Amino acid sequence: MGLFEKCRNFTIVKETIEAGIYPYFTTVESSQETQVTVSGRRIIMIGSNNYLGLTTHPKVEEAAINAIKKYGSGCTGSRFLNGNLDIHHELEQQLAQFMKKEAALVFSTGFQTNLGTISTLVQKGDGVFIDREDHASIVDGCRLSFGKIFKFKHNDIADLDRVLTEYGKELKGRLIVIDGVYSIGGDIVRLPELVEVARKHAANILVDDAHSIGVLGKDGDGTASHFGLNNEVDITMGTFSKSFASLGGFIAGDKDVMNYIQHNARALIFSASMPPPAVAAALAALDIIESEPERRERLACIYTRMKKEFEQMGFDTGNSETAIIPIKIGRNEDTFRFWKELYDNGVYANAIVSPAVPPGESLMRTSYMATHTDEEMDQVLEVFRKTGKRLGIL
């Protein structure tokens, strides 16, 4: 069997394209707003992580344009060498203050942020404890580390306690890494209970707040703030590709820890730095997150309404508590067909199938923006109702 034999045997894409139900790599021809243009047709977008609707905010656009005029389009090098701009430091200082931490550090992407942070901190003799539904970037960061990896049942703090009790004693260091809001299910980590278990086992905590920043917290500053536990979380990770309407990622925590990661994380040192327009857009978005809390309030109203109405129709939305609402379908093929029906009727959601989820638990991942209108949500609900009945899901 040759190296490329697996590629030739990978036929699922061809089969779904031929069946007319392939849902991925769809080409969008417009900006990421509540409605997008696909194949010349306007369609309601409920598959975006643009939670606060800031990708077309005038202040964000203006900041990005002005940054290009001043700094150009890119940095042409890593921050370790020539690509370290004053606005990188400005963003880090603003983030540290926003997250109520001593320091912050920005990376070029969110994926690299987890990859670099975890692989740098977790060394030989250490252990990292992760939720079975943690993001792929967390899993890959663990794989690149020299420490031992232990998984516990999803959001099951008693199981985390069991795993730490059984395997944690002989380790030099123990790091628990969890999502603040889980990216598929939309549920929130049981952080107060997790903090108690971490204390019991002298473990440190890293919270991936990619889907929490801008959505949860007193000031939109994430999961720890949501529970009033800012001082109990050692490192908070966030991304700029969601509520910040940009691209990149960051961590915030103790100054010594940030300094160590800054000088040892291969994903930071050997990657070109965030381009100027992305940095400026994130800075502008941060200002809006802090000054316009009504966006979070509007988003909460939207997802509360949508979850309630989906459940009243008879859809299974799992344990969602945030702007991510899964609609459980079942088989992969049924999910593909559900996606196609939605798409044909003017609604764009995301088909999530195995192996991203366990076999038989495929779903439509819907997510909402503060800028969605009531009329758009009315239309989405009607299309879901008709599709659910037509395909026998309801």
C-alpha positions as CSV (number, residue, x, y, z in Angstrom):
1,M,0.0,0.0,0.0
2,G,1.6,3.3,-1.1
3,L,1.6,6.6,0.6
4,F,-1.2,8.0,-1.5
5,E,-3.5,4.9,-1.4
6,K,-5.5,6.5,1.4
7,C,-6.1,9.5,-0.8
8,R,-7.4,7.5,-3.7
9,N,-9.7,5.6,-1.3
10,F,-11.1,8.9,0.1
11,T,-14.3,8.9,-1.9
12,I,-16.9,10.5,0.4
13,V,-16.4,14.0,-1.1
14,K,-17.0,12.8,-4.6
15,E,-20.1,10.8,-3.6
16,T,-21.7,13.7,-1.7
17,I,-20.9,16.1,-4.6
18,E,-22.5,13.7,-7.1
19,A,-25.6,13.4,-4.8
20,G,-25.8,17.2,-4.7
21,I,-25.5,17.4,-0.9
22,Y,-21.8,18.4,-0.3
23,P,-21.9,21.2,2.3
24,Y,-18.3,22.4,2.7
25,F,-16.0,25.0,1.1
26,T,-19.0,27.0,-0.2
27,T,-17.8,30.2,-1.8
28,V,-19.1,33.3,-0.2
29,E,-19.0,36.4,-2.4
30,S,-19.7,39.2,0.1
31,S,-18.8,40.4,3.6
32,Q,-19.8,38.3,6.6
33,E,-23.0,39.9,7.7
34,T,-26.4,38.5,8.7
35,Q,-27.0,37.8,5.0
36,V,-24.3,36.8,2.6
37,T,-24.1,36.4,-1.2
38,V,-23.6,32.8,-2.5
39,S,-23.8,32.1,-6.2
40,G,-25.3,35.5,-6.7
41,R,-28.1,34.8,-4.2
42,R,-28.7,36.4,-0.8
43,I,-29.0,33.9,2.0
44,I,-29.4,34.3,5.8
45,M,-26.1,33.3,7.6
46,I,-26.5,31.4,10.8
47,G,-23.2,29.6,10.5
48,S,-20.8,32.4,11.4
49,N,-18.9,33.1,14.6
50,N,-19.3,36.9,14.1
51,Y,-21.2,37.0,17.4
52,L,-21.3,40.8,17.8
53,G,-21.6,41.6,14.1
54,L,-18.5,43.7,14.0
55,T,-16.9,42.6,10.7
56,T,-18.5,45.5,8.9
57,H,-18.6,48.0,11.8
58,P,-17.4,51.4,10.4
59,K,-14.8,51.8,13.3
60,V,-13.3,48.4,12.6
61,E,-13.1,48.9,8.9
62,E,-11.6,52.4,9.3
63,A,-9.0,51.1,11.8
64,A,-7.9,48.3,9.4
65,I,-7.7,50.7,6.5
66,N,-5.6,53.3,8.4
67,A,-3.3,50.6,9.6
68,I,-2.5,49.5,6.1
69,K,-1.8,53.1,5.2
70,K,0.6,53.5,8.1
71,Y,2.3,50.1,8.3
72,G,1.5,48.4,5.0
73,S,-0.2,45.0,4.5
74,G,2.1,42.7,6.5
75,C,5.1,42.5,8.8
76,T,7.3,40.1,6.7
77,G,8.7,38.4,9.7
78,S,8.1,37.1,13.2
79,R,7.7,39.2,16.3
80,F,10.9,37.7,17.6
81,L,12.9,39.4,14.9
82,N,11.6,42.2,12.6
83,G,7.9,41.9,12.8
84,N,7.2,43.4,16.2
85,L,5.1,46.6,15.9
86,D,4.1,49.2,18.4
87,I,0.4,48.2,17.9
88,H,1.1,44.6,18.9
89,H,2.2,45.9,22.3
90,E,-0.7,48.3,22.4
91,L,-3.1,45.4,21.8
92,E,-1.4,43.3,24.5
93,Q,-1.6,46.1,27.0
94,Q,-5.3,46.7,26.3
95,L,-6.1,42.9,26.5
96,A,-4.3,42.5,29.8
97,Q,-6.3,45.3,31.3
98,F,-9.5,44.0,29.8
99,M,-8.9,40.4,31.0
100,K,-7.7,41.7,34.5
101,K,-4.4,39.9,34.1
102,E,-0.8,41.1,34.5
103,A,0.1,40.6,30.8
104,A,-1.1,39.3,27.5
105,L,0.6,37.8,24.4
106,V,-0.8,37.8,20.8
107,F,-0.3,35.1,18.2
108,S,-1.0,35.0,14.5
109,T,-3.9,32.6,14.8
110,G,-6.1,31.1,17.5
111,F,-5.0,27.6,16.5
112,Q,-1.3,28.6,16.9
113,T,-2.1,30.2,20.3
114,N,-3.2,26.9,21.8
115,L,-0.6,24.9,19.9
116,G,2.3,27.2,21.1
117,T,1.1,27.7,24.7
118,I,0.3,24.1,25.6
119,S,3.4,22.6,23.9
120,T,5.6,25.1,25.6
121,L,4.3,24.8,29.1
122,V,3.7,21.0,29.3
123,Q,7.1,19.3,29.4
124,K,8.5,15.9,30.3
125,G,7.2,14.8,33.7
126,D,4.1,17.0,33.4
127,G,0.5,16.0,32.6
128,V,-2.3,17.8,30.7
129,F,-5.9,17.0,31.4
130,I,-8.4,17.8,28.7
131,D,-12.1,17.5,28.1
132,R,-13.1,15.0,25.4
133,E,-14.9,17.8,23.5
134,D,-12.0,20.3,23.7
135,H,-11.1,22.0,20.4
136,A,-8.7,20.4,17.9
137,S,-6.1,23.1,18.6
138,I,-6.0,22.0,22.2
139,V,-5.6,18.3,21.3
140,D,-2.8,19.1,18.8
141,G,-1.0,21.3,21.3
142,C,-1.1,18.4,23.7
143,R,0.3,16.0,21.1
144,L,3.2,18.4,20.5
145,S,4.1,18.6,24.2
146,F,6.4,16.1,25.9
147,G,3.9,15.6,28.7
148,K,1.4,12.9,29.3
149,I,-2.2,13.4,28.1
150,F,-5.3,12.5,30.0
151,K,-8.9,12.9,28.9
152,F,-12.0,13.1,31.0
153,K,-15.7,12.9,30.1
154,H,-17.3,16.0,28.7
155,N,-18.0,18.6,31.3
156,D,-17.9,15.8,33.9
157,I,-16.0,17.3,36.8
158,A,-16.3,14.2,38.9
159,D,-14.5,12.2,36.2
160,L,-11.8,14.9,36.1
161,D,-11.4,14.4,39.8
162,R,-11.1,10.7,39.3
163,V,-8.5,11.0,36.5
164,L,-6.4,13.5,38.5
165,T,-6.6,11.2,41.6
166,E,-5.6,8.2,39.6
167,Y,-2.8,9.7,37.5
168,G,-1.9,13.1,38.8
169,K,0.2,12.3,41.9
170,E,3.4,11.3,40.2
171,L,3.4,14.3,37.9
172,K,5.6,17.4,38.3
173,G,3.0,19.7,36.9
174,R,-0.7,19.4,36.1
175,L,-2.5,21.6,33.6
176,I,-6.3,21.4,33.0
177,V,-7.3,22.8,29.6
178,I,-11.0,23.3,28.8
179,D,-13.2,25.4,26.5
180,G,-15.1,28.1,28.2
181,V,-17.9,27.6,25.7
182,Y,-17.8,24.4,23.7
183,S,-17.7,25.1,20.0
184,I,-20.2,22.4,18.9
185,G,-22.6,22.1,21.8
186,G,-22.7,25.7,22.9
187,D,-22.6,24.6,26.6
188,I,-20.5,26.4,29.3
189,V,-17.8,24.7,31.3
190,R,-18.8,24.0,34.9
191,L,-16.0,26.3,36.1
192,P,-16.8,26.7,39.8
193,E,-16.7,22.9,40.4
194,L,-13.6,22.6,38.2
195,V,-11.8,25.2,40.2
196,E,-12.5,23.3,43.4
197,V,-11.0,20.1,41.8
198,A,-8.0,22.0,40.5
199,R,-7.3,23.4,44.0
200,K,-7.6,19.9,45.5
201,H,-4.9,18.5,43.1
202,A,-2.7,21.6,42.9
203,A,-3.4,21.9,39.2
204,N,-3.3,24.9,37.0
205,I,-6.1,26.0,34.7
206,L,-6.1,27.2,31.1
207,V,-9.5,28.3,29.7
208,D,-10.0,28.5,25.9
209,D,-12.4,31.5,25.6
210,A,-12.6,31.6,21.8
211,H,-16.4,31.4,21.9
212,S,-16.8,33.3,25.2
213,I,-15.0,36.6,24.8
214,G,-17.5,39.3,23.8
215,V,-20.4,36.9,24.7
216,L,-20.0,36.0,28.4
217,G,-18.8,38.0,31.4
218,K,-19.7,41.2,33.1
219,D,-17.8,43.3,30.5
220,G,-17.7,40.6,27.8
221,D,-14.4,39.4,29.2
222,G,-15.3,35.7,29.2
223,T,-16.1,32.6,31.3
224,A,-14.0,33.4,34.4
225,S,-15.7,36.8,34.7
226,H,-19.1,35.1,34.0
227,F,-18.6,33.1,37.2
228,G,-16.7,35.7,39.2
229,L,-13.6,33.6,39.1
230,N,-11.0,35.8,37.4
231,N,-8.3,35.1,40.0
232,E,-8.8,31.3,39.9
233,V,-7.9,30.9,36.2
234,D,-4.2,30.9,35.5
235,I,-4.3,31.5,31.7
236,T,-7.2,32.6,29.5
237,M,-6.9,32.1,25.7
238,G,-9.0,34.0,23.2
239,T,-9.2,34.4,19.4
240,F,-9.8,37.5,17.2
241,S,-11.7,35.6,14.5
242,K,-15.0,35.6,16.3
243,S,-16.3,38.5,18.4
244,F,-13.2,40.6,17.5
245,A,-14.0,40.4,13.7
246,S,-10.3,39.9,12.8
247,L,-7.7,37.1,12.8
248,G,-5.3,36.0,15.5
249,G,-5.2,34.9,19.1
250,F,-4.0,35.7,22.5
251,I,-3.3,34.5,26.0
252,A,-3.5,36.5,29.2
253,G,-2.0,35.6,32.6
254,D,1.0,36.2,35.0
255,K,3.8,38.3,33.5
256,D,6.5,35.7,34.1
257,V,4.4,33.0,32.4
258,M,3.7,35.2,29.4
259,N,7.4,36.1,29.2
260,Y,8.5,32.4,29.2
261,I,6.0,31.5,26.5
262,Q,7.0,34.6,24.4
263,H,10.6,33.4,24.3
264,N,10.0,29.6,24.0
265,A,6.9,29.0,21.9
266,R,7.9,27.8,18.5
267,A,4.4,28.7,17.1
268,L,5.2,32.3,18.0
269,I,8.9,32.6,17.3
270,F,8.8,30.9,13.9
271,S,5.6,32.4,12.5
272,A,5.1,35.8,10.9
273,S,3.3,38.2,13.2
274,M,-0.3,39.4,13.0
275,P,-0.6,41.8,10.0
276,P,-1.2,45.4,10.9
277,P,-4.9,45.6,9.7
278,A,-5.8,42.5,11.8
279,V,-4.2,44.1,14.9
280,A,-5.9,47.4,14.3
281,A,-9.3,45.7,13.7
282,A,-8.9,43.8,17.0
283,L,-8.1,46.9,18.9
284,A,-11.2,48.7,17.5
285,A,-13.4,45.7,18.2
286,L,-12.1,45.6,21.8
287,D,-13.1,49.2,22.2
288,I,-16.6,48.4,20.9
289,I,-17.0,45.3,23.1
290,E,-16.2,47.5,26.2
291,S,-18.4,50.5,25.1
292,E,-21.5,48.8,23.6
293,P,-22.8,46.2,26.1
294,E,-26.1,46.3,24.3
295,R,-24.7,44.0,21.7
296,R,-24.3,41.2,24.2
297,E,-27.8,41.9,25.5
298,R,-29.3,41.7,22.1
299,L,-27.4,38.5,21.3
300,A,-28.6,36.9,24.5
301,C,-32.2,37.8,23.6
302,I,-31.8,36.2,20.1
303,Y,-30.3,32.9,21.2
304,T,-32.7,32.5,24.1
305,R,-35.6,33.0,21.7
306,M,-34.2,30.6,19.1
307,K,-33.4,27.8,21.5
308,K,-36.9,28.0,23.0
309,E,-38.6,28.0,19.7
310,F,-36.5,25.2,18.3
311,E,-37.3,23.0,21.3
312,Q,-41.0,23.9,21.1
313,M,-41.0,22.6,17.5
314,G,-39.5,19.3,18.8
315,F,-35.8,19.7,17.8
316,D,-33.1,18.5,20.2
317,T,-30.7,21.4,21.0
318,G,-28.7,19.5,23.6
319,N,-27.3,21.5,26.5
320,S,-26.7,24.8,24.6
321,E,-26.5,27.9,26.8
322,T,-25.0,30.4,24.4
323,A,-25.2,31.7,20.8
324,I,-24.2,28.3,19.5
325,I,-27.3,26.1,19.2
326,P,-26.9,22.6,17.8
327,I,-29.8,20.9,16.1
328,K,-29.3,17.2,16.4
329,I,-30.1,15.1,13.3
330,G,-28.5,11.7,13.5
331,R,-26.9,10.1,10.5
332,N,-24.3,11.9,8.4
333,E,-26.3,11.5,5.2
334,D,-29.5,12.9,6.8
335,T,-27.5,15.9,8.1
336,F,-26.1,16.6,4.6
337,R,-29.7,16.5,3.2
338,F,-30.9,18.8,6.0
339,W,-28.2,21.2,5.1
340,K,-29.1,21.2,1.4
341,E,-32.8,21.8,2.2
342,L,-31.9,24.8,4.4
343,Y,-29.5,26.1,1.8
344,D,-32.0,25.8,-1.1
345,N,-34.5,27.7,1.1
346,G,-32.2,30.6,1.9
347,V,-30.6,29.6,5.2
348,Y,-26.9,28.8,5.7
349,A,-25.9,26.7,8.7
350,N,-23.0,24.3,9.3
351,A,-23.3,20.5,8.9
352,I,-21.2,18.8,11.6
353,V,-20.8,15.0,11.0
354,S,-18.6,12.2,12.3
355,P,-15.7,12.0,13.1
356,A,-16.1,15.6,14.4
357,V,-18.9,14.2,16.5
358,P,-19.6,10.5,17.5
359,P,-21.3,8.3,14.8
360,G,-25.0,8.7,14.8
361,E,-24.8,12.2,16.5
362,S,-24.4,14.4,13.5
363,L,-26.0,17.8,13.7
364,M,-26.6,21.3,12.3
365,R,-24.5,23.8,14.1
366,T,-26.3,27.2,14.2
367,S,-24.8,30.4,15.6
368,Y,-26.2,33.9,15.9
369,M,-25.1,37.5,15.6
370,A,-26.3,40.5,17.7
371,T,-27.2,42.1,14.3
372,H,-29.7,39.5,13.2
373,T,-33.2,41.0,12.9
374,D,-36.4,39.5,14.2
375,E,-37.6,39.1,10.6
376,E,-34.5,37.1,9.7
377,M,-35.1,34.8,12.7
378,D,-38.7,34.4,11.8
379,Q,-37.7,33.2,8.4
380,V,-35.0,30.8,9.8
381,L,-37.5,29.2,12.1
382,E,-40.1,28.7,9.4
383,V,-37.5,27.1,7.1
384,F,-36.4,24.8,9.9
385,R,-40.0,23.9,10.7
386,K,-40.7,22.9,7.1
387,T,-37.4,21.1,6.6
388,G,-37.8,19.1,9.8
389,K,-41.2,17.9,8.8
390,R,-40.3,17.2,5.2
391,L,-37.3,15.1,6.2
392,G,-39.0,13.4,9.1
393,I,-36.8,14.9,11.8
394,L,-39.8,16.4,13.6
